[in-house]
Amino acid sequence: MNGSIKERIREYAQELGFSLAGFIKPGKAFSYPKYLQWIEAGRQAGMDYLARADAVHKRSDTRLVYGEGGTIIVLAFPIPSPISTEFENTPAGHGRVAAYAWGRDYHDVIPAKTAKLAERITELAGKPIKFKTYTDTGPILERDLAAQAGLGWIGKNSCLINPRLGSFFLLASMHILLDLPPDEETIHDHCGSCSRCIQACPTQCILSDRTLDAGRCISYLTIENKGMIPKELTSGLAFNVFGCDICQAVCPWNIRFADQAINRDLIPEEPIRSLDLAALSRITPAEFNQKFKNSPIKRAKRRGMIRNAIANLSTDSSFNLVISASLNDDEELVRISARQALGMEIE
């Protein structure tokens, strides 16, 4: 009976837009020793919340987060692949936006879908089922869970790769207090001798142990980073203004599946694939809040996005006049970014 419930859950998850669903039991995280080494080496850069003792400990075992018993359903939600002429030919003076941020904030979209999935599970079980869901928000190693659940393997660029879908998807984990048999199959590593992601990274942030040096990663530098972008890394931004897809875009597994369907719940008909950097550097607080009110881009805040625009523009001296307009901005980070870009002394 429980086996048939599993398949019906999987079918309904697909109806909701999830491309993959896997089932595992709460337990130890297989990749925890590597995560611990990563933290001890300080590779988390300014993301101090990842290194808090309590958060580090909880990531060792999902039972510390979800409790004993029950089942964890690991879900993959597809995002568009940017492998197209748009990716290679970003308009002059524009900065690319990572594909997951082309539309609505996934923190608003995915939890609503997992709540609907929980409702269906309650119907299937014939009784109320307690559940807890995390979508990139809890102290768990989501790619570890996904690999254990047979959704893919962790590639050399640290992304989870599925041999049928590539890696352009977001992960969510959902714990339900219902005992279901775990999925037994796992997908073994198919990266082989390929090193395209490592070679393509403009800032050389991909490490040999399939982790990243976050302090050099474009996604960290343009989103989570709250301070300056080091001057020596600005040329490596490669006209990415919010996040980066380069290491995934060159992956053969993604190239093979570049035409996957776009989920319109997440990505609108007119997605924000790139942003005019000069216009972004002049955006007012009111304009920023209006333009990005439902977008993940708001996470970087106005000052962070203008900093990102300035850093990208700084590689071309013809934009110095544009950058100069930011010297008197109300935000200190913007003013300092402009001074650094123009080669001025930073006070």
N, C-alpha and C positions, 0 to 999 in steps of 0.2 A: 504493500500500500504506500509506504513512504517513498519507495522508488518512483512510483507513478506521480506522487505529489511533486517530487523533484523535477520531473520532466514538464509538468504543467507550470511550475514556477518558472522554469527556463523559457518555456514558450511565451508566457505572459511578459517576462522581462524583455524578450525580443519585440513584442508588440509595443512596449513602452519606449523602445528605441535603443535598448542595450544590445550590443552586438555579441557579447559573451557573458556567460554566467557560470561560475564554478563553485563547488561546495567543499568546505573543509571543516575540521573540528578546531576549536580554540586550542592553542598550544604554543610551543616555543618557536621563535622566529629563527629560521635556518641561517639567515645572513646577519644575525646580530653581532657575532664576533667581528665581522668586517665593518659594520656600522660603528662599533665601539672604537676600533682602530682609527676610523675616519674622524671621529670626534676628538680622540686623543691627539691626532695630528693637527687639529685646528682647521680642518678643511671646510667647516661650516661657515667660515668667514664671520660676518656680522650677525648671523642668525643664532643669537645666543639662546633662544628658546629651545633649539634642538639639543643643546648641551646641558640643560638643567638636569640635575641629578635625578629628580623624580621622573622626568620625561624619558631620560636615557634608560632608566630601569624598566619603565613600563613597556618600552619597545622590545624588551627581551622576550616577552611572552604575552600573547593576546588575552590570556586569562586574567592578567592584571588589569585589563581595560574592560573586557566584556564579561568577565566572570566565568565560572565553571559551567560546563554543559552546553547544550544547544548546538547550533550550527552557524558557521559564517558563510554567507553568500558573497562572493567577490564578483563585482560587475564591471564591465568595460563599456564605456559610452563613446561612440565614434565622434571624431572631429574631422573637419575637412583636411585633405592633404594639400599643402601649398605647392606641390611639385607641378608646376605649370609655367607658362610664359610669364605670368604675373610674378612668380618667385624670382625668376632669372632676370626679368626686365622691369624692376621697380622704377617708376618714373623718376627722372632727375630731381634732386632736391627733396625726395621723399624718404621716409624710414619705414621699414617693414614692421608689421605687427604679427606676433606669433599666431598661428592658425586658431588655437583654442580661444583667443581673445577677439576674434573677428566679429562677434555678436554679443549675446547676453552673458552675464556672469554665470558660470556653471554652478557656482554655489547656490544660485537661485533655482536653477533648472533641475539638477540631479536630485537633490533632497525631495522635491515635490514628486518625482517619479518613484523614488524608493518608498515614499509614504503610500503611494498607490499600490506598489508591489506588496507592501505589508498588509494592506487591506485585502488583497486577493489571497494572500497566504492564510489570513484569518478565516476567509470563506472556505478555502480548501481543507483547513484543519478542523473546521466546525467548532472552533472555540477561540477566545481572545488569545493572541500571541504577542508577547512583549518583544520589542525590537529596539535596536540602537544602530544608527547609521553614521558613518564618517565618510566625508568626501574631501580628502586632503585637509582635514581639520583636527584629527586626533593623533595621539602618540602611538601610532602603529606604523609598521614598515609595509606599506600597501603593495609595493612590487614583490616583496617577499611572499605575502599572502597570495597574490595573483599567480606567482610561479608555482607555489605549492598546490594551488587549485587547478593547475593545468591550463592556465590561460596563455602561457608563453614562457619565454626564457629571458633573463636579464642580459641585454646585449652589451657590447663593449662601450657604448655611449651611456650606459646605465639605464636606458629605457627598457621597458618590457616589450618584447617583440613576439607577435603571434604569426605563425607561418602562413595563415590565410588572410590576415588583415594588416600586417605590418605593425607599426607602433603608434599611429595617430589615433589614440583614444585616451580618455580620462578614466581613472579608477575610483570605485567606491566599494566600501565593505559594509555589510549589513549583518548584524548578529541577531538571530531569532531563537527564542527559547522553544525550539522544536527539534527533536532528534531525527536528523536525516543522515543517510549514509554518505560518507565523503566520496568525492571523485577520486579514483585511483590513479588515473593516467597523469603523467607529467610530460612536458615537452622539453626535450634535451636541446642543448646549445647548438645552434646552426649558424653561428657567426663564422666559424672556420678560420681561415687565414686572412679574411677581409679586414682591412683597417681604414676603410674610406672615411668613417666618421672621425677617427683620430686625426687623419691627415687634413680633413676639411675644416676643423675647428680653428677659427681665426685667432683665438687667444690661447690655444693649446691648453685647454683646461681639462681634457679627458685623460685620466690616469690609467696606468697599466692594469690596475686591479678592478676595472669596471666601475670606478667611482669618479667623481669630479672634484676638482679644486674649485669650490664655489666662488672664491675670491677672484677667479679669472673667468668665470662663466658669464656670458652675455646676459642670460636670463636673470642671474643674480644681480649683476651690475646695474641692470635697467629696471628691476622691479623691487627686490627685497632690500637692496642696498640703500641705506638712508643718507649716506654721505657723498663725497666726491667720487667720480670715476677717475681712477689713476690716469694721469696724462699718458703714461706709456701704453695704456690699453685702449685709448680712444680710437686709434687707427684700426684696431681689431674689431671694433663694433660692427664694421661692414654694413653700415646703414640699416642696422636693426634698432628700432626705437623702443620696442616693448617686447621683451622675450626674444627667443631665437629658435629657428627650426632647422638650422644648417645641418647638424649632425644626424637628424632624422631624414632630411630631404635627400641626402646622398646615399642613404641605406638602400641596398638592392631590394630588401623585403618591402620597403615602402614604394620604391619605384614600380615594383611589380603590381602593387595594389593602389596606385595613385588616383584611380577614378572612383573610389568608394563614394556612396551617396552622402549628401550633406543633410544633417538633421535640422529642419527648419525651426524646431523648438529652441535650438541654441544659436543657429546662424541665420540671420535674416536674408532677404532677397538681395539687399545691397550691403554686403559685409564691409567692415573697415579693414582692408588688407594692408593699407599703408597710410601714412600721415605726412602732409606737407610740413617739412621741418621748420621752415621760416615762419609759417603761420602758427605752428605749435609754440614756437619760442615767444610769440606775442599774445598768446591766449590769456584772457582775463579769468579770474576765479569764477565769475558767473558763467562765462562761456564754457569753461572746463566742466563745471558741475552739470550743465545742461547737456553737453555733448556726450559725456561718459557716465551719466547717472546710472545706467543699467549694465555697464561694461566692467570687465575685470581691470581695465586700464585705470580705473579710479584708485586701485590699490597703490599705484606708484605715486599718487597725488600730483597736483599741478606742479609743484616745485621739482619733483622727480622727473616728470615728463619733459619739462623745459630743460632741465639739466641734460637729459638724454638727447634732446634735439640739438642743444649747443655742442655737446661732445661730438655728435656726428657731423655737424656743420664745420667744426673746427679743423677738419681735414682739408678744407678748401678755403683758401684765404679770400676768395671772392665774396664769402659770406661774412667777413669781418664787420661790415657795417650793420648787418642784421644782428650779429651777436652783441655789438656795442649797445644796442637798445636795451639789453638786459642788465646793464651795469647799474641801473637805478631801480631795479625791481624791488618790491617790498620783501621778497624772500631772500634771506641770506645765502642759502644754497645756490640760488639762481645767480646772485651777484658774484659769488666766488667762482662759480663755473664759468661765467663770462670772462672774468679776469684771467683764469687759467687758460682758457681758449685763446685769448688775445696775447698771451705771453707776458701779462702784467704781474707785478708782485702781489702776492696774496697776503693781506694784512692779518 
